[in-house]
Amino acid sequence: MDGIIEPSEDFMKGFNHGYEISRDNPEMKDTILSAKDLPEDYVIGFGDGELQYDRDRIRDEFIQIERENGLDEDADMGMEY
């Protein structure tokens, strides 16, 4: 497809590491990012992975709150669109 740019291997590694470390061991972040000679794509990917984890975590928290309060996100609550 035209216009689609495939991320570099370094970006993908960084993204996956950023997501996993944010989820499993966030205190390791500074240690990893302090390593010398990290590829720029890795560092950018790492940051994007952290952001994605935060988005997923917040979304999951909202879903849990909706469930606990008996709210159905698909139900029409009388709101006009």
C-alpha positions in Angstrom: 0.0 0.0 0.0 1.2 3.5 -0.7 1.9 5.8 2.1 2.5 3.1 4.7 5.9 3.2 6.4 7.1 0.1 8.1 8.8 0.8 11.5 12.4 -0.1 11.8 13.5 -3.2 13.7 15.0 -1.0 16.4 11.8 0.9 16.8 9.8 -2.3 17.2 12.3 -3.7 19.7 12.1 -0.4 21.7 8.3 -0.3 21.5 7.9 -3.9 22.8 10.5 -3.3 25.5 8.9 -0.1 26.6 5.5 -1.7 26.8 6.7 -4.8 28.7 8.9 -2.9 31.1 6.1 -0.4 31.9 3.9 -3.3 32.6 6.2 -5.6 34.5 9.1 -3.6 35.9 8.8 0.2 35.5 11.7 1.0 37.8 14.1 -0.4 35.2 13.2 2.3 32.7 15.9 4.7 33.6 18.6 2.0 33.7 17.8 0.8 30.2 17.5 4.3 28.7 20.8 5.3 30.3 22.7 2.7 28.2 25.1 4.3 25.8 24.7 4.1 22.1 21.1 3.2 22.0 19.7 3.7 18.5 17.4 6.7 18.2 14.6 4.6 16.8 14.9 2.3 19.8 14.5 5.2 22.2 11.5 6.6 20.3 9.9 3.2 20.2 10.5 2.7 23.9 8.7 5.9 24.7 5.8 5.0 22.3 5.6 1.6 24.0 5.3 3.3 27.4 2.5 5.5 26.1 0.6 2.6 24.6 0.8 0.7 27.9 -0.6 3.7 29.8 -3.4 4.1 27.3 -4.3 0.4 27.5 -4.1 0.5 31.3 -6.4 3.5 31.5 -8.9 2.0 29.0 -9.0 -1.2 31.1 -9.6 0.7 34.3 -12.5 2.5 32.7 -14.0 -0.8 31.4 -13.7 -2.2 34.9 -15.4 0.8 36.5 -18.2 0.5 33.9 -18.7 -3.2 34.7 -18.6 -2.5 38.5 -21.3 0.1 38.1 -23.5 -1.9 35.7 -22.9 0.4 32.7 -22.9 -0.9 29.2 -20.9 1.2 26.8 -23.1 0.0 23.9 -26.4 0.9 25.5 -28.1 4.1 24.4 -28.3 6.3 27.4 -30.8 8.7 25.9 -28.2 10.9 24.4 -28.6 12.5 21.0 -25.7 12.3 18.7 
